[in-house]
Amino acid sequence: MSRLDPDRLFPAHDKGRGLARELYASIKDLPLLSPHGHTDPRWFAENEPFPDPAQLFIVPDHYVFRMLYSQGIPLEDLGIPRVDGKPVETDSRAIWRRFAENYHLFLGTPSRMWLDQAFSDVFGWEGPINGETADASYDHIAAKLEQPKYRPRALFERFNIECLATTEGALDDLRWHKELRQSGWPGQVITTYRPDTVIDPETPDFAANIEKLGELASENTFSFDGYLRAHRNRRAYFQTFGATATDHGHLTARTQDLSREDAARLYQKALKGGCSAEEADAFRGHMLTEMARMSLDDGMTMQIHAGSNRNHNEKVYQAFGRDKGFDIPGPTNYVDALKPLLSAVGNERDLTIILFTLDETVYGRELAPLAGAYPALKLGPAWWFFDSADGMRRYREMTTETAGFYNTVGFNDDTRAFCSIPARHDVARRVDSAYLAELVTSGRLDEEDAFEVIQDLSYRLAKKAYKL
């Protein structure tokens, strides 16, 4: 018998709980759309068994190892590879034991809810996870992973995923997407164009990256015009592998709309490594506006993930590399920062710009009013640090009155942790069912409308926003 409460996240009072159950029942089996995430396309191209429980649940998941590190457990002991190649733990059973012995650290966190659901629903483990059950739980999951129905493609189909988008950099050769296409498997796994390393002048080896961009696109990227053409060429190439969206991860939401001469001048300084911090930020901001204009031309949805102070822990970043140094939210000014971009293209009805933030304090003050006014702007779902039941609830409370439901884009899971995808969507669907039930029982929404809205929030809005 499952240890998961079937009414988790629903209202406590009988009337609201009953309606939430009905709303949830109407959408719980809808296909999953995962239009933005970071799973590895190689998994689906090769369709090899996942190595073992530790390599599936612990090593790739920064939600997991971040919490353990915060309690003094070295990343080396969790098998996280070092950039210098120095030894780290390679015994996956030992890694799992450390995780199991400290599983209580995740109590009350969204990670605990996702992990519990994955262990129970995906792998059929109904016991506790702790030091005493470490070996038994490891053996149970490892035995499942040896079965054909636990290979990546089989799980993709079992999870009822209609479409899953990975995210690749502008310089990626997309080899795994090529192999996947050639395999004949019908699962829809598409790519997303992420050009940060050839847009940010403060990226290490920026000039070398630009040279490679030119080679891949067969353009002379030593000129600004050639550089822009190279982006258009690469975007088109990504579209041949299903890309419907671009993704941009910037520290700030700053945008600029520079003259062509000023932009070209900054670009030349960037190639020579001569940009000041202010000039580099201005160039990044201008390129967001250029990317938006390109989206008007090629129809790709644009995603901006702003406000993440990436790799804040310098020591960890130096030892373990990108995506390991811990992101920290920062305050972000969106009204002023987005004005140049919105002045340039914000009134375009055929453009979709989806904005994500780690600064949830601005939803009611800035983001919902902006999305409730500019046709091009939509609000992404609650993201990293508040992609939790409470965070999702706050998101709806802070945005609905000003932006409504239809200036948002449903849900996407934004994860590397493949087996958590059904759980993450399930949490979002439960939270939205509960929120709509509360609106109905308090007289703010008709019940008939609630059943339409929950379909949109769970499926239709994401399909429309990402043109899937």
Order of alpha helices (4+ residues) and beta strands (2+ residues): alpha-beta-alpha-alpha-alpha-alpha-alpha-alpha-alpha-beta-beta-alpha-beta-beta-alpha-alpha-beta-alpha-alpha-beta-beta-alpha-beta-alpha-alpha-beta-alpha-beta-alpha-alpha-alpha-alpha
